[in-house]
Amino acid sequence: MRISRRHAVLATGAAALAGLPRDGRAQALAEIRVSHQWRQQTDARDRGARLFAEEVRKRAPELRFRIYPNRSLISNPVAQYDAMLAGSLEMAVFPITYGVGKVPEFSIGIMPGTIKSVEQAMRIKGSAFHRRFQEIAMEGGIRIVTWWWTPGGFASRDRPIGGPETVQGLKMRAADPTFELMLKEAGASVVSMPSTEIYPAMQSGVLNATLTSAETFVSMRIYEQTKYATIGGPNTLWMLLQPLVISTQAWNRLTPAQRQAFDEAADVADAWFAREQEEAAANAAEAFRKANNEVRGLTDAEYAAWVELAKRTAWAEFARSTRHGRELLDLLTQSLA
């Protein structure tokens, strides 16, 4: 059958959009580089990445991974996104809110007052919310591979933190613009920075309070610079999606069998990571106590006050200012019902 020049041009364009060479055949990935900001073998996000790579190799031994921990490949964790979009990095363990500058909908991955436990987070894997969020991520140039949620909390140098009134006048970091909007409404001033900068910022007085994950409190020894911690218990306000992601360029170069290997490996890594996070808050609380911090959890009344404030500030702004914000909030709350 004769193929017209027009059809040949269209086929070439379709192949380019799919990330394929002009002959339509996928180019094998010689090596998959995985970048992240945490210490090797110390933080569960590093260990989870290594487990994932091992599980993929069991199913697709032709694939090779090289993991670069502790900012050893890309010094600025936020810049990992640009590297994936540019094709100079295949994968990263990426706190999803680091990408809100390009995809504002990523703020849903830390929205206060929505997901309050790891168990809840794992229940919505595969839900309509998860599927829609994946579509939006793919439009933004990355695919979410694992479903890793990390619980966290508050830590402060100056005073215990409970309800919204207790952050009045504090200089805080929260990792997301909509979350920070809530803190500003409560009377805090906010400083934006990746978690790698929290320790020196607390040490120098740029910050006197912060929110971050239990894993980060421990692996980056932030408890050395604080006196009070609000972490653990049934009421977790700070829950962040920090998945392994892959650039869509790299994903499109995987064969169907290799993509299946990725999905199966992710299931194994997700189950392992969830078990690790169930203990992470307790481990962080113990680390704070050993460093002579006063440790407490949020009471039901304090948590309810934060949720009420979140709905008036973070939720409302997210629904108003992002294209798919209302849709994602509705899907998430329906999935949690």
C-alpha atoms as one frame of an Amber mdcrd trajectory, in Angstrom:
protein
   0.000   0.000   0.000   1.290   3.425  -0.947   1.739   5.914   1.908   1.281
   9.568   1.038   3.820  12.176   2.003   1.176  13.821   4.209   0.600  10.601
   6.157   4.328  10.145   6.570   4.640  13.649   8.020   1.727  13.010  10.384
   3.283   9.730  11.523   6.584  11.480  12.179   4.804  14.155  14.244   2.881
  11.558  16.248   6.098   9.673  16.978   7.734  12.867  18.195   4.797  13.604
  20.499   5.047  10.083  21.903   8.759  10.489  22.559   9.707   8.010  19.851
  12.275   8.304  17.080  11.007   8.787  13.520  10.942   5.090  12.731   8.378
   4.644  15.553  10.484   2.244  17.596  11.247   3.000  21.235  14.889   3.778
  21.962  16.123   1.749  24.915  17.203   3.686  27.986  20.902   3.014  28.509
  20.723   4.094  32.148  17.998   5.488  34.377  19.340   8.175  36.683  17.411
   8.740  39.932  18.128  11.953  41.843  17.046  13.012  45.329  18.085  15.166
  48.277  18.322  12.704  51.183  21.145  10.731  52.739  21.958   7.305  51.424
  20.538   4.397  53.446  19.386   6.796  56.205  16.102   8.104  54.869  13.237
   5.844  53.725  12.972   7.829  50.492  16.477   6.705  49.526  15.912   3.135
  50.664  12.561   3.040  48.879  14.162   4.177  45.626  16.723   1.368  45.906
  14.020  -1.196  46.645  12.053  -0.004  43.622  15.107  -0.327  41.372  15.781
  -3.847  42.654  12.182  -4.886  42.027  12.232  -3.490  38.495  15.472  -5.331
  37.756  13.881  -8.618  38.843  11.246  -8.137  36.161  13.237  -6.235  33.523
  16.932  -7.082  34.019  17.931  -5.117  30.940  17.167  -1.843  32.741  19.950
  -0.213  34.726  19.542   2.357  37.498  21.991   4.757  39.086  20.792   6.526
  42.219  22.266   9.886  43.203  21.406  10.690  46.862  22.036  13.785  48.946
  21.928  16.281  46.021  24.990  14.638  44.494  23.694  15.063  40.941  21.547
  18.211  41.166  22.274  20.563  44.056  18.905  22.362  44.050  16.107  19.813
  44.638  13.532  22.043  42.946  15.641  22.066  39.753  15.144  18.315  39.339
  11.847  19.102  37.628  13.513  21.275  34.994  16.132  18.571  34.448  13.431
  15.980  33.792  11.610  18.286  31.386  14.885  19.000  29.575  15.670  15.295
  29.197  18.859  15.444  31.293  17.345  13.417  34.170  15.035  10.423  33.998
  13.695  10.040  37.558  13.613  11.739  40.954  12.137  11.288  44.392  10.278
  14.553  44.212   8.221  16.342  46.892   5.319  17.144  44.619   4.885  20.708
  45.881   8.336  21.623  44.541   6.621  21.661  41.143   3.764  24.067  41.917
   5.426  26.845  39.945   4.789  24.852  36.779   1.724  22.845  37.824  -0.245
  24.747  40.505  -2.513  21.715  40.984   0.386  19.925  42.707  -0.588  21.802
  45.891  -3.269  19.160  46.409  -0.398  16.857  47.409  -0.052  18.677  50.737
  -3.474  20.281  51.203  -4.030  20.674  54.972  -7.143  19.111  56.422  -7.618
  16.492  53.709  -5.461  13.384  54.209  -4.583  12.873  57.871  -2.930   9.436
  57.892  -0.824   7.099  55.778  -3.637   4.555  55.915  -6.027   7.085  54.365
  -3.495   7.983  51.689  -3.006   4.367  50.668  -6.774   3.825  50.444  -7.054
   6.362  47.632  -4.371   4.762  45.461  -6.122   3.834  42.214  -9.110   6.083
  42.973 -10.687   8.576  40.567  -8.647  11.262  42.332  -5.405   9.345  41.793
  -6.170   8.774  38.118  -7.071  12.420  37.460  -4.027  13.663  39.344  -1.866
  11.362  37.234  -3.334  12.826  34.056  -2.492  16.345  35.225   1.054  15.293
  36.157   1.537  13.744  32.724   0.366  16.960  31.086   3.051  18.681  33.168
   5.785  16.388  31.852   6.175  13.811  34.615   4.518  10.541  35.580   3.927
   9.618  39.218   5.425   6.157  39.686   5.069   5.470  43.415   2.394   6.615
  45.873   4.549   7.755  48.794   2.976   9.974  51.446   4.993  11.220  54.425
   3.428  12.417  57.681   5.031  15.349  59.447   4.420  18.072  61.964   5.569
  21.304  63.552   8.859  22.069  65.283   9.740  25.345  66.977  12.515  27.073
  68.848  10.261  29.490  70.731   7.042  27.866  71.955   4.826  24.769  71.703
   2.523  24.791  68.667  -1.090  23.704  69.010  -3.994  25.518  67.384  -3.744
  28.321  64.805  -3.383  31.049  67.441  -0.056  29.571  68.619   1.842  30.421
  65.408   1.207  34.169  65.715   4.470  36.034  65.020   6.536  32.964  64.118
   8.789  32.806  61.036   7.808  29.498  59.436   8.405  27.236  56.469   5.664
  24.943  55.132   6.721  23.923  51.570   3.638  25.050  49.655   2.007  28.403
  48.780  -1.552  27.397  49.718  -0.403  25.894  53.029   1.572  29.074  53.679
  -1.544  31.156  52.998  -3.210  29.388  55.911  -0.233  30.114  58.172  -0.241
  33.795  57.179  -3.915  34.049  58.064  -3.027  32.632  61.497  -0.451  35.408
  61.955   2.816  33.722  60.967   5.295  35.065  58.434   6.502  32.484  55.932
   9.839  31.793  54.276   9.916  29.491  51.241  12.793  27.017  50.948  13.450
  23.327  50.232  13.860  21.082  53.236  17.630  20.934  52.720  17.818  24.551
  53.918  15.758  24.191  57.098  18.637  23.278  59.443  20.856  26.303  58.681
  17.785  28.575  58.582  16.779  27.445  62.077  20.381  27.735  63.247  20.747
  31.319  61.976  17.315  32.535  63.060  15.894  32.936  59.552  13.269  30.491
  60.801  12.092  29.922  64.329   9.513  27.261  63.387   8.909  24.845  60.545
   6.714  22.112  59.170   8.262  19.146  57.420   8.097  15.375  57.266   8.977
  13.050  60.112  11.647  11.507  57.888  13.270  14.899  57.301  13.185  15.853
  60.985  15.318  12.775  61.663  17.546  12.400  58.587  18.488  16.108  58.608
  18.738  16.295  62.428  16.453  19.322  62.651  15.675  18.328  66.261  19.134
  19.701  67.143  17.890  23.249  66.457  14.471  23.123  68.137  12.929  22.943
  71.603   9.331  21.967  70.857   7.729  19.480  68.466   4.110  18.769  67.567
   4.119  15.380  65.913   2.447  12.002  66.178  -0.990  10.989  67.329  -4.136
  10.611  65.232  -4.314  14.228  64.007  -1.718  14.893  61.314  -2.078  18.249
  59.569   1.022  17.997  57.361   0.922  15.071  54.880   2.994  15.370  51.711
   3.097  13.282  48.541   6.791  12.634  47.810   6.779  10.029  45.051   9.274
   8.583  42.663   8.482  10.296  39.377   9.736   9.730  35.847   9.844  12.194
  32.990   7.252  11.483  30.323  10.108  11.430  27.806  11.723   8.527  29.649
   8.384   6.794  30.289   7.581   6.876  26.583  10.856   5.117  25.834   9.934
   2.104  27.992   8.396  -0.932  26.343   4.969  -2.149  27.519   6.682  -4.962
  29.445   9.032  -2.507  31.136   6.131  -0.243  32.103   4.416  -3.242  33.662
   7.639  -3.968  35.577   7.576  -0.377  36.861   3.971  -0.684  38.015   4.566
  -4.006  39.771   7.736  -2.715  41.435   5.849   0.382  42.567   3.224  -1.785
  44.279   5.960  -3.536  46.256   7.716  -0.275  47.121   4.444   1.430  48.096
   3.521  -1.279  50.578   7.010  -1.164  52.103   7.055   2.644  52.267   3.635
   2.820  53.940   4.827   0.450  56.679   7.922   2.594  57.189   5.853   5.780
  57.491   3.560   4.267  60.085   6.619   4.221  62.354   8.248   7.429  61.121
   6.311   9.841  63.343   7.023   7.749  66.439  10.718   7.609  65.532  10.799
  11.373  65.034   9.061  11.996  68.360  11.654   9.829  70.082  14.506  11.700
  68.362  13.047  15.027  69.554  12.730  13.737  73.120  16.321  12.492  73.147
  17.384  15.984  72.050  15.463  17.437  75.045  12.549  18.789  73.011   9.069
  18.984  74.498   6.850  16.737  72.323   3.074  16.747  71.934   0.383  15.942
  69.385  -2.508  18.038  68.089  -5.688  17.658  70.124  -8.976  17.018  68.321
 -10.057  20.624  68.967  -6.760  22.042  67.672  -6.922  19.931  64.544 -10.540
  20.940  63.920  -9.551  24.614  64.210  -6.788  24.142  61.629  -9.163  22.349
  59.248 -11.716  25.150  59.527  -8.987  27.697  58.768  -7.662  25.565  55.885
 -11.052  25.444  54.226 -11.388  29.228  54.370  -7.866  29.894  53.084  -5.883
  27.097  51.426  -8.861  25.205  49.992 -10.640  28.335  48.795  -7.540  29.765
  47.126  -6.686  26.441  45.486 -10.202  26.105  44.069 -10.178  29.712  42.874
  -6.714  30.041  41.397  -5.990  26.691  39.727  -7.647  25.364  36.615  -8.527
  21.959  38.064  -8.515  22.905  41.760 -12.220  22.492  42.505 -12.354  19.240
  40.548  -9.389  17.766  42.452 -10.721  18.841  45.853 -14.083  17.265  45.062
 -12.496  14.032  43.843 -10.196  13.841  46.872 -12.933  14.431  49.442 -15.186
  11.906  47.646 -12.378   9.330  47.681 -11.901   9.850  51.419 -15.617   9.658
  52.256
